[in-house]
């Protein structure tokens, strides 16, 4: 029986695939039949299907323990129900604990007995080196004096963590030969590397003796006291808490624009607000960073300080391990999948509002460039006397100021703002909405999906914005002839009528769909490129991402923009008139050549690139500032640095199976299995003869056992 069998409050689960797909895969590997029901053996499941435990020299106890994870009925027959249940277990939000529980629940009863606990613990590599005392107070308190208590799943989760500390303390006591509360530095090193290796970074492991000399105040040389011993272990377990203390100090210093380097005194002051953090732990922490800084500069460092990057070096990077990242992705995906319709509507409305503000800010910032671009594109190269008003974009800019004043650069701005606010809002909202729907469970999105999201965003805006844009263009070119009265926006609308307001709409589609299909994917990839090592985008990186993404999008779509402008501008006397999209393309080419299609390309790129840079910067900063949670997907690169473990760069390191038969949750099996050792320290021997076949002690045994590349020291 699964752990949920005795637990009334079931874990929220979801499957990455449908039952028919799982059934088809199961039938390919289930080669046996019993009473009309197909099944596979635990060994076949591990070796043939998952690809683990290859070879004939596998330790039988290890094979039995791992096989029992999926063999819930303990009859050595894995049925389709057990196969499906295990797939669901792998995508449960608490899958790591559930998986560990099933390791110990050897009889499939939904609870754990003392015999189960003793059997599994005795099979670990750690037990063989440091036998655990099963007659200790720890066992009596958890299993009762007569060891008859049955441990439920919830109780087991606490016992498992308590056991790690108990095992370490017992080992200290056994190595304390004098009973004075001291062990040798050598034995201290053995305990760390054998029992707490998964919490030990490569730097601390290499420089342990130097770190101890800097931080230990023991009167006996090369001796480790019990208080120092426990403080060191607690520090290794609470590196992330230390990181939060650092960030809390930084947040306070940021208001005064002080350095991000934190002194020991500043750190101690802030640490008082964090329980279970002692000055001794901080002494050890700064001894580690002091040694780190000495190694960096090659000489002794007198001042004690800490920087954010130090945490990446001194931590075992447990926060970057696949099972932690997998759990975050599963939780986020579940939250998004179960987002209510009301929340989706509110989220879209919220994004629409922020997009409107961002669009207005971006349009105002670059409107003079847009006006110059429009006038340059409307300028014909035919031989009509007086037709060629501007030699180039700079000449156009100067003449507008000379003849129409500075405010002439903003002619038509009001209709532009009326149109651009909803235009950008629609575009940003639709792009975000479609991207959210097409994002995969692991937090990634295929390139085709990015292009589709951008294309749909571009198409959605045209119906609404085409009338507003044609009015804007008519007003922008109205100042070119001084003798003609400049019309108001309302007069232009009356003159055009409903059909006239959609003149050039096909050209708009031809321009805006490719533009958005190029721009938004390029922007997303630029964001990742400019993000820092933790996947975080600061305002500068956001602006340059939007700026650079706009260059190819604006430049490549210039021909469509030229045709659209010609169709929407009212032809004056003597100018060629165009009857639709195809006719405009032909006549422009015949009369002016290919170069005419690239008129205003420079001004267009100069306008669109900074406009979208400012717009996207404003949009993302507004979302970060308000930080309203609609239970949807967060913008990439918007999370704070203390959440760096969930960044896109970190997620890229998740180990997913490449076997096409590893459907649904089975893609996550490697990451989850790795967590059994890296989180709980449960390592099992792989071979019957460990002397000749075991992997290097520096590599987690279960990680190698399951064929997963270790990331502990990456």
N, C-alpha and C positions, 0 to 999 in steps of 0.2 A: 504494500500500500504506500502511496506517496505521502510525503509529509503533510499535505493538505487533508489527508484522510482523517486525521484526528484534530485538525485545527479548524475551528468554525469560521474563522476569518481568513478567507483564502487570499492568496497573493494575486494581485492584478497581473494578468498575463495577456499576451496577444501573440499570434503566430505570424511569421513573415511570409508564409505560403499557405496554399489551400490544401485540404485533405486529399484531393485527388492526386496532386503532385507528390505528396508524401507517400501515398499508397503505391504509386507507380515505382518510386525509388525503393520502397521496402520490398516489393515483389521481385525486384532485380537481385536482391541479396538474400532473401529468405528462401533457402533451398530445401528446407525440411517441412514436414507436415505432420500434425498430430490431431486426431479427431476432426479432420477437415479444416484445421486452422494452420496457416503457414507460420513459420517462425525461423529465427536464426539463433545461434548460440551466442553467449556473451563474448567468447573469443573471436568468433566471426565478425561480430559487431565492432570490436575494438581493432582487430587487425585488417579485416577485409574492407569494411565500410569506412571507418574513421581513419584507418591507416596508421594506427598506433601499435606499439609493442611488436614490432616486426622481429622475426627470428624464432629459434627453438629453445634458446637458453634463458627465457624470461622467468623471473622469480614467480613461482606459482601463487604465493600469497598476494603479491602485488596484482597479478592477473585476476585473482578472485575478488579482491577489494574493488578494483576499478570496474570489473564486469558487473558487480552488484549495483552500480550506480543506475543502470538502466533495467536490470533484471529485478523488477519490483516484487514479483511473486516468488523469487528465489527458487525457481524450478529449472533454471538453466535453459529456458526457452523465452526468447524475446519476441513478443507478438506485436501486431500492428498497434494495439492500444498502448503498450509500453513504449514503442518506438515514437509514437505521436506525443505521448506524455513527456518524454525526455526532450523532444524538440521544444515543447512549450516551456519546460523548465529552464532551458537555456536562454529564453528571452524574458523570463520573469524578472521583475525589478530587483528582487533579492536572490537572484539565481546563485550567487556565490555561496551564501549560507545554506540555501536549499540543497545545493550539490554536496556540500560538506556534510549536511545532515544525513543524506542518503548513503554517504560513505560509511557512517557509523550505524545506521539503521540496517543491520545485516539481515534481519528477519522480515523486513518490510511491514513492521507492525504499526508504524507511525509514531513510535517512541524509541528511546535508547535506554538500554540497561547497562549496568556496570560491566557485564561480560563483553558487550559490544564495544564499549569505550576502551576497555583493557586490550581487546584483541587488535583494534586498529592502531592504538598508540604503540603497542608492542611491535608492530610491523614497520614502524618508521625507522629511517636511518638514525635519527637523533636518539631513539631509545637504545639502539645497539651500542652507541658510543657513551650515552649518559642514561642508564636505566632509571626510570621514573619510580618513585616509591608509592605504590598503590595502597599502602597502609597509612598514608598521611592524613592529617586533618582535612586537607583539601578534598579528598575522596569522601571522608565521613560527612563533611558538611554538604556536599552536593548529592551524594547517593544514599546517605543515611548510615547509621551504625552497622546495620546488617546488609547494607548495599542492595536494598530491595526497591529503591525509588525508581520510578520510570520517568525519564527526562523527556519533556515535550520539546517541540521544535523551538519555541520562544526561549525556554530555559537553556537549551543547548547552545544558542547563539552567544549567551553570556559565559557559559562554562568554557567554551572554546577559547575565548579571549583570556579568561582567568587562567586557563591551563598554561598558556604561553609564559605568563609571568611566574606561575608556580614552578614550572619545569626549570626556569632560569635560576630561581631562588634556591631550589633543591640542589642544583649543580654547584652554586656558590658555597652552600653549606658543606657539601662533600669535599670540596677543594680547600676549605678552611681548616687545614690540619691542626692549627694551634688553638682553634676555637676563640680567637681574639677579634673576630670580625674583619679579618684581612685575607686576601688571596694575593698571589704573586701577579705581577704584570703579565707574565707569560700565560698564566691560567686565565686571566681576564681576556686576553687576546683570543684564546681558544674558545671561550664561551661565546664571544661575539661572533667569531667566524663560523662556529659550528651551529649555534642555536639562533643567532640573530643576523645571519648573513644577509637575509633578504631586506634588512633595514640598514645595512652598512654600505655606504658609498665607497667607491674605489679610492677616493682621496683619503677618507678617514682610515680605511683599512691599511693603506700604505704608510701613513704618517701617525699611526696610533700612539706609538711610544713618545714621540715628540709632543703630541697634544696632551698626553697625560702629564708629562713633566711640566708643561706650562700651566696646567689647571689644577693639579692635585696638590693638596697641602699636607699630605700624609707625612708623619715624622719618620717613618721607616722607608728607606729607598726601595723603589720598584715594588711597592706594596699598594694594593687598592683596597680602600675601606669600603664597608658595606654601603654607607650613605653615598659615597662617590659612585659606587657601582650602580645603585638604583637611579641616581640622578642622570648618569650617562645613558642608561636604557630609556628613561622617560624622555630625555631629549631626543633620542633617535625616533621615538614614537610620536613626538610632538613637533617635528620640524615645520609642519604646516601651520601650527599655532604660532611658532616663532615668526614665520613669514607674515602672519596677520598682525603681529605686534609691530613689525617693521613698517608695514603699510599704514598702520594707524598713526605712527610717528610721522611718516611722510605726508599723510593727509594734513596733519596739523602744521607741518613746516611749509607745505605748499602755499598756505595763505600768506606767508611772509617771503615767499620765493627763495627759501633757503636751500642749501645743498641737500641732495638725496642721500648723502653719506651720513649714517647714524652712528653717534658715539655710544660707548657703553653706558654712560650716565643717562643719556636720553632713552636708551632701550630699557634700562632698569626702571626708570620712572613710569614708562608706559606699561611695563610688565605687571605692575601692581594691580592693574585692572583685569588681569587674566589669571583665574584660579589655576592651581596646580603647576604654576611656573615659579621656580625658586631662584634666588641669586646664584646658587651653586650650578644649576643648569645653565644660567647665562654666562657664568665664568667659563664653563666648558665650551659653550657656543663661541665665545670670543677668543678662546684659546685656539679653536679650530680655524676661525677666520684669520687670526693673527698668523698662524702657520701658513695658511693659504696665501696671504699677502706677501709674506716673506719669500715664499717660493716664486711668486710672480715678479717681484723686483730684484730677487737675488741677494738680498741683504736684510739685516734685522730691521723690523718695523717697530718704532717706539710707541706710537699712538694706537689705541684699540678702537676699531671702527668696523662697520659692516655695511655692505652694499647689497642691492637686490640680487644681482647675479651670483653672489656667494651662495645663496640657497640652492641654486641649480647644481652647484658643484658638491656641496656637502650633503645634500639629500640623496637617498638611494633611488630617487625618481620614481618612488612608488606611485605618485600621483599621475605618472605618465604611462603606467603599465596598462596593457590592453583591457584587462577586466574592468578597471576603473573607468576608462574611457567608454567601454562598451556599455556599462551600466548607465552612464550619463546619457548616451545616445538613445538607449532603449527607453529611459524615462522621458526624455524630451519627445521622442517619436510617439510614445503612448499619449502624452499630453496633447500633442498636436492632432493625433488621430481622433481623440475624443473631445476636441474643442466643439462647443455647442454652436448651433446656427446663430443664436443671438450674439455670442461672443465674436463670431466671424463677421457679423454685420457691424458690430461696434468697432472691431479692429479695422475693417475697411474704411469706415467713416472717419475714424481717428487718423488713419494714414492719409486719407483724402484731405483732411483739414491741414495737416502738417505739410503735405505736398503742395497745397495752394500757397501757403506762406513761403515755402522754399522756392516755388516757381516765380513768385512775385519778386523776391529778393534777387534771384538770378537774372531775371529779365531786365530789371532796373539797372543792374550793374553793367550790363553790356548793350543797352539799347542804342546808344549812339553808333556802335559798330554795326548793329543790325540795320539801322537806317542807311548807312553808307553802303552796305552790302546790297540792299534792295535797289537803291538808285543806280548802282553800277550794273546790276543785272538787267535793269530795265533800259539801260542806254543802248540804243541801236547803233550799228556800225554802217548803216546805209549812207548814201551821199547827200541826204537832205541837208540844206544849209542850216547851220545853227543846231543841228541835232546832237553833235558830240559836245556835251557840256563839261565832262570831267576827263582829265587825262589818266588818272588813276585814283585809287581809294584815298590817298593822302590829299590829293587835289580836291576831291569831293568833300572831304572833311573840312578843309579850310574854307571852301566856298559856302558851305552851309552856315558856318559861323559868321562869315563876312556878310552874307545877304539876309540871313534869317535869325542871326543871334544864337547864343548858347542854347536857348530853349528850343531852337529849331532842330537841334539834335534829338530832342525828345518828342518831336511831332508824332502824334498817333500813339503815345505811350499809354493813355488811359484805356483805349480799346484793347491794346496789347495786354495790359494787366488784367483786364476783364477776361480775356481769352487765355492768357498764359497760366493764370492761377489754376483754373480747372484743367487746362491742358496737361500741365506737368503733374497735377494731382492725379488725374486719370491714368497717365502713363506710369507714374511711380506705383500707384496702388495696384493696377492690373499686373504689372511686372512682379511685384512682391507676392501678390495673391497666387499667380500661376507658378512662380518659383516654389512657393511653399507646398503647393499641391504636387509638384513633380520632383521634389527633393526626396532622395532615397532614405531608407531607415538609418544608414550609417552617417547621415549628415551631408552627403555629397550630392551633386546634381550633374547629370550628363550634359555634354556640350549641346546636343540637339535640343534638350529641354530648356537650356538657357537661351538658345536662339529663338525657340518657339515662344517663350515667355516675353522676350523683347519684341518679337514681331507682333504678337497679339496686343502688347501695350501700345505699340505705334499705331496699329489699326484702330484701336478703340478711341483714340483721341480725335481722329480726323472728322468724324461725323459732327462732333461738338465744336471743334475749333476752326473748321474751314470758313464758316461765315465770318467769324471774328478776325481771321487772318486776312481775308480779302478786303475788309474794311480798313484794317491797319495799313495794308499796302497802298490802297487808294489815297489815304491821308499822307503817307510818307512821300509819295511822288508828287503830291499836289503843290509843294513849294518850289518845284523846279522852274515853273514859268511865273514870273513876277506879275504879269498882267492878268492872270486868271485868278478869280476869287477862290479862296481856299474853303472848300465845303466842310460842313460839320459831319460828324459820324452818322447822325440821324438822317441827313440828306443822302448820304451814300447808301444807307440801308434801303430807303424808299426807292431810290433810283434802280438798285439792283433787283429788288424783289426776292421772293423765296428761292426761285430757281437760280437767279444770279448769284446768290450768296454761296451756292455750292459749285460755282464755276471753278474748274481746276481741281476738283475733288479727286479725280483719278490720279492726277499728278501728285497730289498730296499723299495718296496711298503709296504711290510709287517711290516717294521720297521718305516718308515717315516709317513705313514698315521695315525697309532695309536699314535705315538709320538706327532704329531701336534694336533691331536684331543684331547689329554690329556693336552698338554702344554698350548695352547692359552686360553682355558676356565679357566684353573687353574691360569694363569697369570692375566687374567681380574679380577677374583674374589680376588686374592691376592692384586691387586692394590686397590680395594675397601676396603679391610681389613686394609691396611696400610695407606690409605688416612687420612688426618687430619679431624677435625670436619667439615671442609668446603668442603670436597671432593677433596682436592688438594694433589697431589703426588709430594714430593720433590725428588731429585735425589737418596737419600739413600733408600727411600721407593720403587722407581722404580727398583733399583738394587736387593734388597732383594726379591721383588716380582718375578722377573725373575729367581733369584737363587733358590728359594724354589719351584717354579713351575716346574723347570727342574729336580728335584730329582725324583718324581714319574714317570714323562714322560720318562726319560732316564733309570731308573731302570727297569721298567716293560717291556720295549722294548729291553732289552739286548739279550734275546735268538735270536730274529730276526737279531740283529746286529752281533752276533757270526756266524750265518749261512751265512750271507752276506759276512763277512770277509773271511770265509773259501772258499766260491765260487769264490771270486775275487782274492785271493792270488794264485799264481802259486805253485802247489804242487811240493816239491823237491823229490829227489830219496828216495824211501822207505816210503813216506807219502801216506796216503789214498787220492784217487781222488774221487771227487763228481760229480755226473751226475744230476744236478738240485736240486731244493729246497727240494722236498720230500726225495730224496736219501740222501742228506746231513743231514737232520734231523734224519733219521734212523741210518745212520752210526755213527754219533756223539754219539747218545744215546747208541748204542750197544757197541762201543769201549771205551767210556769215561764216560757214565752215565749222569744223569740229571745235575749234578753239572757243567758239561762242558758248558752247555748253559748259565751259569751265570758267566763265566770267564770274567774278566775285568769289571764286573758290577760296582765295586767301582771306578775304573779309569774312566769309562764312565760317572758315575754321577758326579765325581769330575771334569770332563772335560765339559760335556754338561751344567751342572747347571751354573757355572760361565760364560761360553761362552755366553749362552743366556741372562744371567744377564747383561753382558757388552754390548751385541748386542742390546737388547731392550732398555737399558739405553741410549746408543748412538743414537739409532733411534728416540726415543722420544725427547731427548734434541736437536737433529738436527732440528726436526720439530718445536719445540718451538722457537729455535734461528732464523730460517728463517721466520717462521710464515707466509707462503704464503697461501692466502685464495683462494681456488678453488670453493667456494660455496658448499663445502661438509661438512661432519660431522667431528667435532673436536675430537681429542683423549680425552678419559675420563681422568680426573685428571690433564689435561694440562692447565686449565684455571687459571687465577690469582685469588688471594684471594678476590679481590674486586668484583669478579663475583661468589662468593660463593653461591648466591641464586640459581644458575643454576647447582649446583653440583648433582651427582647421589644420594647422601644421601638426599639432599633436595627434589629431584624429587620423591623419594620414599614416601614422605608424601602426594603426590597429591591424592585427593579423587576422585576415579572413581567408578561409580555405578557397583554393582555386579549383577544387574538385566539383564539377557540375552536379554531381549527385548529392553534394552536401547542401541540401535545400534548406530554406528557412533558418531556424535557429542553429542548425548544424554548422552554418558558416561561422558561428561565434564560439564553437566548442573549444578551439585552441586557446582563445583569449580567456574563457572562463576557467578552463583547466589550469592555466598558468596561475590564476589567482588563488587556487587552493594552497599552493606553496608560498607565493609571494605575500599573501595576506595572513595565512595561518601557520606557515612554517611546517606543513605536513609533507615530508619528502619520503618517498618509498624507493627501495632498491630496485633497479631494473633487471639485473642479471643474477643468476644463481651464484656466479663467481665474480663479485664486485672488484676484486683485485685486478682482473684483466680487462673488464668491460665497462666499469663505471666511468662516467665523464669526469672531467676535472672538478675538484672540490669548489673552485671559484664559480662554477656554473650551477644554478639551482637544479637539483636532480630531477624533480618532477617535470620541470621545463624541458629538459633533454629527453626525459622519458616519453613525453608526448610530442616530441619533434618540433618544439617551438623555439625560435631564436630568442635568447634571453635579452631583455632590454634594461635590466637592472642597472648596468653600468654604462649605458650608452650616453 
